[in-house]
Amino acid sequence: ADPDFLGWGRAWTDEEGAYSFRTVMPGGYTDPAGPRAPHVDLAVLGSGIMRRLVTTLFFPDFPEANAADPVLNLIEQAPRRETLIARRTGPGRYRFDIRLQGEGETVFLDI
């Protein structure tokens, strides 16, 4: 465990809507609903958005855990599930695009 890890963070977008953040790779855990795959929960706030949007970023490195994750499996259509899985861009680097509407719209969770 990283002694400097706070368990949460904050990121802003630039003029083009890009953002970045660094974190440790999370571990999976057991939830009453079932085993959870390693993931990062994200809240999106912004001008013109009337409520907080919540989504979850999953990692492509854990296909078996992702396949068993009870939250990811709530999404019936495979293409919609794919909007929650980041793409690896290099060693320890991932890209996770958040789309608020339109084709490839990110799945947001009602919590």
N, C-alpha and C positions, 0 to 999 in steps of 0.2 A: 504494500500500500504506500502511496505517496503522502508524506506528512503535510505537504502543501496543498493537497486536494481539498477543496471546500465542499464538494458535492453539488455545486451549482455554479453557473456563470452567466454572463450577459454578453451579447454581441449586437452590433449595429450594422446596418447595411450601408454601402456607399451609394453614390449617385446612380449606378447601374443595378443596384439591388443585390450586389454580392456581399457575402459575410464570411467570416471564418472564426473558428475557435479551436483551441487546443485542450485536450483532456486526456485522461488515462483511459485505456480500453476497459470498459466495464465488464464485470463478470455476470453470468446468469445467476438465477436464484429460484427457489421454490416459492410459489405463490399459492394461496388456497385454490385458485383456478387451474393450477398446473405449473409445470416448469417453464420459466421465462428465459428466453434467449438473451444474450448480451444486447443491450439497447441503451439509447439515450432518449429521454423524454424532452420534448421541446414545446415551449409556449411562444406563440407569435402574437405580437402586439404592434399596432401601427396606426398611423393617421387614416381615418376612414373605416377602420375595422371597429365595429361597435362592441365586440366582445373578444376575449382572449381565445385564440385558436390553439388547440393542442394536438400534437402529432408525436409519433415515435420513429426514431431512426434505428434501423436494424443494420447489421454488418453482414456483408456477403461471405465472410470467413466461416460462418456457422450455419451451413445449410440444414443440417439435421435439427439443430436447436430451433432455427427459424420455422421449420416445417411443423414442429411440435408446439410452438408458442401459441397460447390460447388467445391472446389479443390479435396477433397477426392472422390467426385462423378465423376471426370474426368476419373478416373481409372475404366475401364469397368469390369475387372475380379475381383471378390470378393477375391480370394486368393492373388492377387497382392495388393489390398487395405489393407489386413491384415498386410502386411510388414511395414505399417506406424503406426500401433497401438501398443503402448508399452504394456508390460505385468506387472501387479501389482505384486510386490514381498514382500510387507509388507506395513504397514501404511505410506503413503506418499512416498513410494519407488516404482520405476518402472525400468524395464529393457527394453532397446531398442537396439537390435542388428542391426548393419549396415553391410550388406553383399554386397560386390562390384560386385560379379558375381556368377553364378551358381544357384543351387536350393535355393529358398527363397530370391533371389536377391532383395535388397531394391529398391523401386521405386524412381528414381531421377527425378526432375522436370526441364524442360527447361525454365529458366527465365533469 
